[in-house]
Amino acid sequence: MRTIIREDLGFYNSVLVGGVYEFEDAEDDFTKPQFFIEPLKYCIDKHATLTVIVRDNHTEKAFYERVPTINLNNHIQVVQDDALGDKEVASDETTKIEQHFLSILRLPWSSSFPSWRVVILPLSALEISGRSRCLITFVFSHALGDGISGLAFHHTLLEAFGKSIDSGNSMLYTTPDRELSPAFDTPERLSISWSYLLRPLLGALLPTWLGNILRLKASVAINDAGTWTGPPIFVNPNEPAATRIKLLEIGNTDVTKALSVARKHGAKLTAVMHQLIIRALDKAVPDPNVTDWLSHTAVNMRPAVGTSDNEMGLFVSFCFQTHPRVNGSSFLSEEDWAAARLMTEKLAESATVTHDQPIGLLRYVPSIRKWTVGKIGQQRDGSYDVSNLGAFSGVLGGSKSAGQRCELRKMVFSHSTSPIAAPLVFSVVSVKGGSLVFSVGWQPGALGLPETSEDEFVEGICTSLREGFKTLE
């Protein structure tokens, strides 16, 4: 209901998980929609989520309904550079993908067919091998799945490219009658204790002045007067889901080094990223009144409830952490590495515990719609969000007769920035043996700066992150 109503209000639009595919065979013409007919039918057979639409999304009792037939014309889009509008097309690939993502983030959804599509952007062929390349982006409503769902889709798509499938060339496809996976956030799966419920419940019921004195909030994320959260939550009536993004690619050499250094210090890369992010924010926000940063980290709960990562759906909770300022320090001290180790342990525990998970508190909210709208004008619950999908396993497409048919070389993950989210959102994904890509997203106006200064502000954060990876030791 949280994702469905947020989208119905116009506060959110899409999740994007893209993969750069390299094709060996010159006969593979991915510029034609027909090239994707059989692979997509294979994906539809594997993932029941691709066959549903949301009904009664304007109410508090929305539900999923399977459509008997899918017209793939509604779900395949091949674009060229001229589809990026009047903006001059960038010469470097990362910026070109960034422009492309911004153009498809704004595309609306129809209520008459499932809210997902694949968008194909041809890229320059490799000069040495001559392999043809394209970016295949799986774009979908967050009401259908989380970021890991995008990885699951690409796993299945690669699998489909490696098979000989003969399901006909018709764009119309009768969907299989399959059940969706059981709901994740039920009382049976996510139990909530009274002691965990009491603080946010009292925070919602008591007068604001009394809740502030007692440090009770209608949230499990606690910030104080020194926490940077940007301006109060607002919604642009003309474009409520307005989103800006900037992509940052970290090369394999620096990623490999970061993994090695993190391992040496007993930490995981996600926790190290947090240390690099707060250093970048320290430089970007010199305000002496800011004493700390509050982060939200998305946690994949599939392992905790016995579900495969190849299962599409919504299986996410959140982990909250306060980070004190590091006062301009560029290198990670022993104290910083200790903080990274503690956060590594906290994130690992969050991914295995099904008791007192923050997402489970939402079932006690009388009206998700009123709760969502009621956030407008309130202080934001955090400084920044992080969602790290991890490293894609690098599964290869199979062969037609000999040799690999295709390979996925790079991934990019991004999504709409909700006005009720933190000011900055870091979406991260990588490919094993390849690069790591950050998408830094924000709502225009949410950084507390003139909008003309926002690009420079975020560019500075990206520069600090790039330097941070190089200085890890």
Sequence and secondary structure as in RCSB ss.txt:
>XXXX:A:sequence
MRTIIREDLGFYNSVLVGGVYEFEDAEDDFTKPQFFIEPLKYCIDKHATLTVIVRDNHTEKAFYERVPTINLNNH
IQVVQDDALGDKEVASDETTKIEQHFLSILRLPWSSSFPSWRVVILPLSALEISGRSRCLITFVFSHALGDGISG
LAFHHTLLEAFGKSIDSGNSMLYTTPDRELSPAFDTPERLSISWSYLLRPLLGALLPTWLGNILRLKASVAINDA
GTWTGPPIFVNPNEPAATRIKLLEIGNTDVTKALSVARKHGAKLTAVMHQLIIRALDKAVPDPNVTDWLSHTAVN
MRPAVGTSDNEMGLFVSFCFQTHPRVNGSSFLSEEDWAAARLMTEKLAESATVTHDQPIGLLRYVPSIRKWTVGK
IGQQRDGSYDVSNLGAFSGVLGGSKSAGQRCELRKMVFSHSTSPIAAPLVFSVVSVKGGSLVFSVGWQPGALGLP
ETSEDEFVEGICTSLREGFKTLE
>XXXX:A:secstr
 HHHHHHHTTS   EEEEEEEEES TT  TTSGGGGHHHHHHHHHH GGGGEEEESTTSSS EEEE SEEEGGGT
EEE  GGGGTTS   SSHHHHHHHHHHHHHT    SSS SEEEEEEEE   TTT  EEEEEEEEE TTT  HHHH
HHHHHHHHHHHTS     S SEEE         SS TTTSB  HHHHHHHHHHHHS HHHHHHTT  SSS    T
TB   S     TT TT  EEEEEEE HHHHHHHHHHHHHTT  HHHHHHHHHHHHHHHH   TT  EEEEEEEEE
 TGGGT  TT  S  EEEEEEEEE  TT  S  HHHHHHHHHHHHHHHHHTT  BS GGGGGGG S HHHHHHTT
TTS  S SEEEEEEEEE   B   SSSS SEEEEEEEEEE   TTS SEEEEEEEETTS EEEEEEE TTTTSS 
HHHHHHHHHHHHHHHHHHHHH  
